[in-house]
Amino acid sequence: MKTIFRYLPTLLMGVILGSFIAVGTTVFANRSQVNSSIPYEDLRTFTEIFDKIKTDYVEEVNDKDLLESAIQGMLAGLDPHSGYLDQETFRELQIGTTGEFGGLGIEVGMDNGFVKVIAPIDDTPAKRAGIQAGDLIVRLNDTPVKGMSLSDAVKIMRGEPNTDIDLTIVRETEDKPIVITVTRAIIKVKSVKSRTLEPGYIYVRISHFQTPTGNNLEQAIIDLKKENKAVGLKGLVLDLRNNPGGVLKAAVSVSDAFLKSGLIVYTEGRVPDSSLRFNAHPKDLVDGVPMVVLVNSGSASASEIVAGALQDHRRAVIMGTKTFGKGSVQTILPMNNDSALKLTTARYFTPLGRSIQAEGIQPDIILSKVEIASVEKESDRITEADLNRHLDNGNKKSKSTDTSTIESEEEPLVKRDYELYEALNLLKGLNIIQN
């Protein structure tokens, strides 16, 4: 019997890239039922090739390195998310579930031989440096990525805190590759952030699904309820944009926080123990107030589970752009030498049986990228007061105030975050209808 670690994100590279495993315990029993006959002829070919490399290759090759390379190639040939975790990587992966890890702070996968950014993580060096979801990393410092395994790319990106790495990026909106310098750091990610947008309307941002995310969410909502006690809650925006995933149990907890009953998510795989079902409990932290969930192409894995569950139960309106579409389950299988296999063992399905894999979650309301700008300057507008010989309003004149010197505390929400602005407006409309 082996204890396994289930995890959800698109790619778990532990300490550098900041993704997480969904930690749980289960047993893959009766393995013999899936055993097949040993392919002796193929194994004979493998040993012949191994022997030829050992005797004829231009340089002497270490047996351990050669075998590990063979294992990595075998797993890499299955799908983009299966892989071999050596002792160091496996150890870093386990540490990563706590929410504190070192590196750049990006979730990545492979795309046509290049490293693709699924999403940068909030408050990390990658995010601050301007790395965006969808970026293709084609060069690490002076080393081309093409032909490199994902594990090798990760090892190059790992490094001591306060050291720099140059990432050459290909971006759809840029005519030519750009170079972005990122300073490595020990990353402490706070997965839940929250605030009041307007009296009664609250905002919760989940940047990653970590082990304590469910508890942190509950505490954030308790605090927001106290803050809005006078008016009561009227609506909630749950922001999952550029959230690349994380711990499975955290995704279930977040979904369960807003559902009173029914299925949240289920998995299907070849091994019986890989088929799981998760159901909601009779509790809604916000007592059924209208909800809008913001998603985009950087929302993957655990984010898609939450969005899909709330959409299927018609508990929330999903707004934004189509999500990433990472709906496969990876299981971490520890080996006897303290290494591990990261093996795709199942697929995720929404409560209504929709597969997330390669499909993603289609928003109920699609928002395209826009740039908000004033049509005209405030000083160019003509009002009644500007007309020649306009009538006085009859009120006693008070000391005039030069409004041109008064600056707003911050830019309007519509300019800072158009999607959030639209979500807030929709909540107001839903609240009116509900009442």
ZIVENBEL-V404348 format. One record per helix or strand of 2 or more residues. SS is the DSSP state (@ for helix, = for strand). FROM is the first residue (numbers start at 1). TO is the last residue. Records with the same first field share a line. If there is no record, write none. Layout:
SS: FROM-TO, FROM-TO
This chain:
=: 4-7, 83-85, 100-103, 106-111, 114-120, 136-140, 143-144, 164-170, 178-183, 185-188, 192-198, 201-206, 235-239, 263-269, 277-279, 290-295, 317-320, 328-334, 340-350, 365-366
@: 31-34, 40-56, 63-76, 87-96, 125-129, 150-157, 213-227, 248-256, 272-274, 302-312, 378-380, 384-386, 403-405, 413-416, 418-434
